[in-house]
Amino acid sequence: MVNVQVTMHNHFKANFKASDMVRLEVNNFNFKTLSLLEKGDLITPFSVEEVKLVMWDYVSVKSSRQNGINFGFIKEFRAELKCDVM
């Protein structure tokens, strides 16, 4: 009988070993960096108006989850759901 541990080890050793492929480097790229103001904007809470604009961009009748709640429902009851959404 073959030892399961040895079989597993041999399988992974054969199939997941490092290859000698050439990988691209990013040393010579000039990536844009964020200013202090832009960095600060990343942690600024969303405004109610921003959330409303995003919600109105979504199709109302599509449901992204199995519970059947779609953006049409959220738009219709936005006043009641405002605190939960925010």
N, CA and C atoms as a LAMMPS dump frame, in Angstrom:
ITEM: TIMESTEP
0
ITEM: NUMBER OF ATOMS
258
ITEM: BOX BOUNDS ff ff ff
-5.0000000000000000e+02 5.0000000000000000e+02
-5.0000000000000000e+02 5.0000000000000000e+02
-5.0000000000000000e+02 5.0000000000000000e+02
ITEM: ATOMS id mol type element x y z
1 1 1 N 0.842 -1.171 0
2 1 2 C 0 0 0
3 1 3 C 0.894 1.242 0
4 2 1 N 0.52 2.229 -0.807
5 2 2 C 1.297 3.449 -0.945
6 2 3 C 0.899 4.423 0.163
7 3 1 N 1.876 5.042 0.75
8 3 2 C 1.639 6.017 1.807
9 3 3 C 1 7.269 1.201
10 4 1 N -0.125 7.714 1.764
11 4 2 C -0.864 8.868 1.25
12 4 3 C -0.01 10.135 1.338
13 5 1 N 0.724 10.291 2.419
14 5 2 C 1.552 11.474 2.598
15 5 3 C 2.618 11.561 1.509
16 6 1 N 3.253 10.448 1.184
17 6 2 C 4.284 10.431 0.143
18 6 3 C 3.655 10.723 -1.214
19 7 1 N 2.503 10.15 -1.471
20 7 2 C 1.804 10.372 -2.74
21 7 3 C 1.438 11.851 -2.906
22 8 1 N 0.891 12.457 -1.848
23 8 2 C 0.53 13.873 -1.903
24 8 3 C 1.77 14.741 -2.109
25 9 1 N 2.819 14.438 -1.387
26 9 2 C 4.061 15.202 -1.512
27 9 3 C 4.589 15.13 -2.946
28 10 1 N 4.628 13.957 -3.506
29 10 2 C 5.129 13.777 -4.874
30 10 3 C 4.251 14.508 -5.894
31 11 1 N 2.948 14.476 -5.68
32 11 2 C 2.028 15.154 -6.588
33 11 3 C 2.306 16.665 -6.598
34 12 1 N 2.337 17.265 -5.422
35 12 2 C 2.549 18.707 -5.35
36 12 3 C 3.955 19.101 -5.782
37 13 1 N 4.93 18.282 -5.49
38 13 2 C 6.306 18.564 -5.905
39 13 3 C 6.405 18.568 -7.424
40 14 1 N 5.706 17.655 -8.08
41 14 2 C 5.766 17.546 -9.538
42 14 3 C 4.943 18.637 -10.235
43 15 1 N 3.824 19.046 -9.638
44 15 2 C 2.901 19.951 -10.317
45 15 3 C 2.992 21.415 -9.904
46 16 1 N 3.636 21.687 -8.802
47 16 2 C 3.669 23.055 -8.317
48 16 3 C 5.089 23.534 -8.008
49 17 1 N 6.02 23.092 -8.811
50 17 2 C 7.399 23.529 -8.604
51 17 3 C 7.635 24.846 -9.338
52 18 1 N 8.624 25.578 -8.887
53 18 2 C 8.964 26.853 -9.514
54 18 3 C 9.477 26.611 -10.922
55 19 1 N 9.08 27.487 -11.807
56 19 2 C 9.534 27.353 -13.19
57 19 3 C 10.591 28.408 -13.481
58 20 1 N 11.312 28.22 -14.545
59 20 2 C 12.365 29.149 -14.938
60 20 3 C 11.86 30.178 -15.944
61 21 1 N 10.653 30.633 -15.773
62 21 2 C 10.098 31.587 -16.729
63 21 3 C 10.623 32.992 -16.433
64 22 1 N 10.755 33.777 -17.466
65 22 2 C 11.222 35.152 -17.336
66 22 3 C 10.035 36.027 -16.966
67 23 1 N 10.181 36.784 -15.918
68 23 2 C 9.101 37.659 -15.472
69 23 3 C 9.469 39.111 -15.767
70 24 1 N 8.472 39.87 -16.171
71 24 2 C 8.683 41.287 -16.446
72 24 3 C 8.928 42.04 -15.142
73 25 1 N 9.752 43.037 -15.204
74 25 2 C 10.014 43.866 -14.04
75 25 3 C 9.378 45.235 -14.227
76 26 1 N 9.097 45.887 -13.141
77 26 2 C 8.471 47.213 -13.213
78 26 3 C 9.407 48.304 -12.699
79 27 1 N 10.68 48.046 -12.688
80 27 2 C 11.644 49 -12.149
81 27 3 C 11.697 50.31 -12.914
82 28 1 N 11.472 50.288 -14.213
83 28 2 C 11.639 51.491 -15.027
84 28 3 C 10.34 52.23 -15.326
85 29 1 N 9.25 51.821 -14.691
86 29 2 C 7.979 52.503 -14.904
87 29 3 C 7.856 53.661 -13.928
88 30 1 N 7.278 54.734 -14.398
89 30 2 C 7.022 55.886 -13.53
90 30 3 C 5.538 55.889 -13.167
91 31 1 N 5.24 55.38 -12.001
92 31 2 C 3.855 55.344 -11.547
93 31 3 C 3.485 56.684 -10.929
94 32 1 N 2.258 57.121 -11.196
95 32 2 C 1.771 58.373 -10.621
96 32 3 C 1.585 58.168 -9.125
97 33 1 N 2.001 59.129 -8.352
98 33 2 C 1.775 59.075 -6.919
99 33 3 C 0.686 60.069 -6.553
100 34 1 N 0.021 59.81 -5.453
101 34 2 C -1.062 60.678 -5.015
102 34 3 C -0.526 61.827 -4.184
103 35 1 N -1.157 62.971 -4.35
104 35 2 C -0.824 64.116 -3.513
105 35 3 C -1.435 63.895 -2.132
106 36 1 N -1.078 64.722 -1.173
107 36 2 C -1.658 64.609 0.17
108 36 3 C -3.167 64.796 0.136
109 37 1 N -3.639 65.713 -0.698
110 37 2 C -5.079 65.946 -0.827
111 37 3 C -5.784 64.709 -1.388
112 38 1 N -5.201 64.111 -2.429
113 38 2 C -5.783 62.896 -3.022
114 38 3 C -5.775 61.743 -2.026
115 39 1 N -4.711 61.624 -1.254
116 39 2 C -4.659 60.572 -0.227
117 39 3 C -5.747 60.781 0.811
118 40 1 N -5.96 62.032 1.186
119 40 2 C -7.012 62.34 2.154
120 40 3 C -8.39 62.016 1.626
121 41 1 N -8.597 62.202 0.307
122 41 2 C -9.896 61.894 -0.304
123 41 3 C -10.23 60.412 -0.243
124 42 1 N -9.222 59.558 -0.126
125 42 2 C -9.468 58.117 -0.08
126 42 3 C -10.157 57.687 1.208
127 43 1 N -10.027 58.477 2.246
128 43 2 C -10.64 58.104 3.522
129 43 3 C -11.817 59.003 3.887
130 44 1 N -12.211 59.888 2.99
131 44 2 C -13.358 60.759 3.227
132 44 3 C -14.64 59.947 3.081
133 45 1 N -15.549 60.037 4.039
134 45 2 C -16.823 59.299 3.916
135 45 3 C -17.611 59.761 2.688
136 46 1 N -18.402 58.853 2.129
137 46 2 C -19.256 59.193 1.002
138 46 3 C -20.354 60.136 1.465
139 47 1 N -20.719 61.066 0.601
140 47 2 C -21.844 61.951 0.922
141 47 3 C -23.142 61.268 0.485
142 48 1 N -24.241 61.744 1.049
143 48 2 C -25.558 61.215 0.68
144 48 3 C -25.799 61.415 -0.808
145 49 1 N -25.403 62.552 -1.326
146 49 2 C -25.604 62.844 -2.751
147 49 3 C -24.792 61.899 -3.636
148 50 1 N -23.547 61.598 -3.248
149 50 2 C -22.719 60.66 -4.029
150 50 3 C -23.354 59.281 -4.075
151 51 1 N -23.855 58.824 -2.937
152 51 2 C -24.497 57.498 -2.881
153 51 3 C -25.748 57.494 -3.75
154 52 1 N -26.532 58.557 -3.694
155 52 2 C -27.748 58.642 -4.512
156 52 3 C -27.398 58.592 -5.999
157 53 1 N -26.379 59.332 -6.423
158 53 2 C -25.977 59.328 -7.832
159 53 3 C -25.561 57.939 -8.29
160 54 1 N -24.834 57.224 -7.455
161 54 2 C -24.41 55.867 -7.811
162 54 3 C -25.62 54.945 -7.902
163 55 1 N -26.534 55.042 -6.941
164 55 2 C -27.723 54.177 -6.963
165 55 3 C -28.564 54.428 -8.208
166 56 1 N -28.661 55.688 -8.648
167 56 2 C -29.471 55.991 -9.825
168 56 3 C -28.791 55.518 -11.118
169 57 1 N -27.514 55.236 -11.072
170 57 2 C -26.818 54.702 -12.243
171 57 3 C -27.116 53.22 -12.463
172 58 1 N -27.571 52.513 -11.443
173 58 2 C -27.839 51.083 -11.558
174 58 3 C -29.226 50.836 -12.127
175 59 1 N -29.349 49.739 -12.849
176 59 2 C -30.639 49.333 -13.401
177 59 3 C -31.544 48.91 -12.245
178 60 1 N -32.755 49.396 -12.239
179 60 2 C -33.661 49.182 -11.105
180 60 3 C -34.166 47.759 -10.972
181 61 1 N -34.313 47.029 -12.08
182 61 2 C -34.999 45.738 -12.018
183 61 3 C -34.075 44.536 -11.871
184 62 1 N -32.775 44.737 -11.87
185 62 2 C -31.858 43.607 -11.705
186 62 3 C -31.582 43.387 -10.229
187 63 1 N -31.535 42.131 -9.837
188 63 2 C -31.243 41.792 -8.455
189 63 3 C -29.873 41.139 -8.381
190 64 1 N -29.013 41.68 -7.54
191 64 2 C -27.665 41.139 -7.438
192 64 3 C -27.568 39.998 -6.435
193 65 1 N -28.6 39.774 -5.654
194 65 2 C -28.565 38.728 -4.635
195 65 3 C -29.82 37.885 -4.732
196 66 1 N -29.774 36.745 -4.077
197 66 2 C -30.905 35.824 -4.119
198 66 3 C -32.102 36.319 -3.332
199 67 1 N -31.913 37.314 -2.463
200 67 2 C -33.037 37.791 -1.663
201 67 3 C -34.035 38.603 -2.482
202 68 1 N -33.703 38.923 -3.733
203 68 2 C -34.625 39.605 -4.626
204 68 3 C -34.687 41.106 -4.467
205 69 1 N -33.935 41.656 -3.541
206 69 2 C -33.945 43.107 -3.366
207 69 3 C -33.105 43.732 -4.474
208 70 1 N -33.714 44.645 -5.198
209 70 2 C -33.001 45.297 -6.295
210 70 3 C -32.944 46.798 -6.047
211 71 1 N -32.294 47.517 -6.949
212 71 2 C -32.155 48.948 -6.763
213 71 3 C -33.479 49.69 -6.922
214 72 1 N -34.429 49.1 -7.622
215 72 2 C -35.757 49.709 -7.703
216 72 3 C -36.383 49.801 -6.324
217 73 1 N -36.243 48.745 -5.533
218 73 2 C -36.755 48.738 -4.166
219 73 3 C -36.034 49.788 -3.321
220 74 1 N -34.709 49.813 -3.431
221 74 2 C -33.907 50.753 -2.646
222 74 3 C -34.237 52.193 -3.038
223 75 1 N -34.412 52.436 -4.341
224 75 2 C -34.767 53.785 -4.797
225 75 3 C -36.147 54.197 -4.288
226 76 1 N -37.096 53.275 -4.327
227 76 2 C -38.461 53.569 -3.898
228 76 3 C -38.516 53.906 -2.407
229 77 1 N -37.721 53.206 -1.614
230 77 2 C -37.746 53.395 -0.169
231 77 3 C -36.457 54.035 0.351
232 78 1 N -35.886 54.92 -0.459
233 78 2 C -34.593 55.533 -0.101
234 78 3 C -34.664 56.334 1.193
235 79 1 N -35.763 57.013 1.433
236 79 2 C -35.869 57.802 2.673
237 79 3 C -35.838 56.892 3.896
238 80 1 N -36.538 55.776 3.814
239 80 2 C -36.587 54.851 4.94
240 80 3 C -35.271 54.093 5.124
241 81 1 N -34.552 53.865 4.029
242 81 2 C -33.321 53.071 4.074
243 81 3 C -32.051 53.913 4.168
244 82 1 N -32.207 55.236 4.119
245 82 2 C -31.054 56.138 4.055
246 82 3 C -30.034 55.858 5.167
247 83 1 N -30.485 55.738 6.393
248 83 2 C -29.55 55.494 7.512
249 83 3 C -28.856 54.145 7.368
250 84 1 N -29.588 53.116 6.941
251 84 2 C -28.99 51.787 6.764
252 84 3 C -27.962 51.777 5.649
253 85 1 N -28.275 52.459 4.564
254 85 2 C -27.356 52.489 3.41
255 85 3 C -26.106 53.271 3.758
256 86 1 N -26.27 54.385 4.428
257 86 2 C -25.116 55.224 4.764
258 86 3 C -24.313 54.62 5.891
